[in-house]
Amino acid sequence: MNNEQLHIDTSASEQKIWSILSTVVDPEVPVLTVLDLGIVREVQINGSEVEVIITPTYTGCPAMDMIAMNIRLALAEQGYKTVKVTSVLSPAWTTDWMTEAGKEKLKQYGIAPPNPKQQVCNDKLFAANEAVQCPHCNSYHTHRISEFGSTACKALYQCDECKEPFDYFKCH
Amino acid sequence: MDNSLTIYLLHLADTTLILSQKNSEWCGHGPILEQDIAITNISLDLLGQARNFYQYAAALKNDGSTEDSLAYLRTEREFKNLLLVEQQNGDWGQTILRQYFFSQYQLLLFQQLQQHSDEQLAAIATKAIKETTYHVRWSSEWVIRLGDGTDESHNRMLHAIDELWRYCGELFEAADYETAMGIDLTSIKQTWTEKVTAVFDEAKLPVPQNVFMQSGGKKGVHTEQLGYILTELQYLQRTYPGAKW
């Protein structure tokens, strides 16, 4: 959020944009909004033009183009015709930016949310798998089937207690 | 006339694009499902990196170039990718060995680029380091499994080393534009050699000595492989110029 705004009506306009953005969901995981993911960095209003500054999650994430398009569409539907979506790489997005609400929504949806401690950047060879909690029965007796799940950001696990397979949103 | 930064970006973009393209050929043909998915995900990471580099280069060129025109309409002599990444996939051992040689180098390079004075270049490198760390881990584990595996896998790794080692020298030969960008390849070569030696030791594989090293890729002089790669990669755009989905 831009803390330098002095005019009350301008920040009310910004608030309106943020609330529209809270309706834009991740196309792969539709329970998460772009705000839950922490990928909207900033909103800037320059006259009649709205600029939304986002950050990509994974470098090759194919959903980002669609998210940018959906942001434009959502704003256009509410009358904002001149919208610019800018992608900024730095500082690099991390799962730390995911909101607690977002993590809870993931769990309800059946996807294990990212662990607080980043594991994926570990460069130790043949290291033990990180302990991931089953989103269905909460047991920690789970094992990893594959480092990759349905998307690049997720790994595939199975619970040894309730036997259900589930995706785990990897720390990044 | 493109400046050093632009040419360097094209070198980085071409390298990751070509390796992405080669790795993607495993799609549907991987030895087991999880590895099919792993190699294609690595392809996707590399493609994302290529896009970042191409987009930045296109912005700098400011002559109507786009990431697509740079990837799909340039010819072999304009491509500046490393020779290593255009080599054939061979068997699984050769593919993972190519990945290991490249990713170990790329990780060290990106760690250096993180401190570069060009902020966007540093930002792209910082973003890519997380994924590249995984590529190094994944590929070095495979080198060890196959090198210190069965007689069959060990021999296939010896063959793979024989095929690829001669292209590793180019990684550390600075092109003019790399020198102009202040890239220090000497320190990267030293660390790379130490890391590769350690992994090879654990994999019970010999580190080759006194091998004549091929080069030219960074300057646009390529092996015959690149022609075939670009024929496939660029076919659609060249047949239907300006085609969009």
Chai-1 contact restraints between the chains, C-beta under 6 A:
chainA,res_idxA,chainB,res_idxB,connection_type,confidence,min_distance_angstrom,max_distance_angstrom,comment,restraint_id
A,T59,B,D45,contact,1.0,0.0,6.0,A-B,restraint_1
A,T59,B,G48,contact,1.0,0.0,6.0,A-B,restraint_2
A,T59,B,Q49,contact,1.0,0.0,6.0,A-B,restraint_3
A,T59,B,K127,contact,1.0,0.0,6.0,A-B,restraint_4
A,T59,B,A128,contact,1.0,0.0,6.0,A-B,restraint_5
A,T59,B,E131,contact,1.0,0.0,6.0,A-B,restraint_6
A,G60,B,L44,contact,1.0,0.0,6.0,A-B,restraint_7
A,G60,B,D45,contact,1.0,0.0,6.0,A-B,restraint_8
A,G60,B,L47,contact,1.0,0.0,6.0,A-B,restraint_9
A,G60,B,G48,contact,1.0,0.0,6.0,A-B,restraint_10
A,L89,B,A123,contact,1.0,0.0,6.0,A-B,restraint_11
A,L89,B,K127,contact,1.0,0.0,6.0,A-B,restraint_12
A,S90,B,A123,contact,1.0,0.0,6.0,A-B,restraint_13
A,A92,B,T126,contact,1.0,0.0,6.0,A-B,restraint_14
A,A92,B,K127,contact,1.0,0.0,6.0,A-B,restraint_15
A,C121,B,K130,contact,1.0,0.0,6.0,A-B,restraint_16
A,C121,B,T133,contact,1.0,0.0,6.0,A-B,restraint_17
A,D123,B,T133,contact,1.0,0.0,6.0,A-B,restraint_18
A,D123,B,R137,contact,1.0,0.0,6.0,A-B,restraint_19
A,L125,B,S140,contact,1.0,0.0,6.0,A-B,restraint_20
A,L125,B,E141,contact,1.0,0.0,6.0,A-B,restraint_21
A,S146,B,E34,contact,1.0,0.0,6.0,A-B,restraint_22
A,F148,B,I37,contact,1.0,0.0,6.0,A-B,restraint_23
A,F148,B,A38,contact,1.0,0.0,6.0,A-B,restraint_24
A,F148,B,N41,contact,1.0,0.0,6.0,A-B,restraint_25
A,A152,B,N41,contact,1.0,0.0,6.0,A-B,restraint_26
A,A152,B,L44,contact,1.0,0.0,6.0,A-B,restraint_27
A,H172,B,K130,contact,1.0,0.0,6.0,A-B,restraint_28
